[in-house]
Amino acid sequence: MAREGRYKFDDENCIDAIRLAARRLGKTPNGAEYRAFASASERSLPSHATIRIRFGTWHDALAKAGL
């Protein structure tokens, strides 16, 4: 569980999660596809909102992940 003032997921966790989703889905996930993928992980992956907050936009997060 996240501690007050600390983040549960760092930038690398977010990038790894996007890449994992892309591998499992066989394509670059759009926001809705990633939301469903992360939701099924029972909080073991960062949410779409967390990723957007960290990188500014979903598109920027995909770019950081090399997708």
Secondary structure, 3 states (H helix, E strand, C coil): CCCCCCCCCCHHHHHHHHHHHHHHHCCCCCHHHHHHHHHCCCCCCCCHHHHHHHHCCHHHHHHHCCC
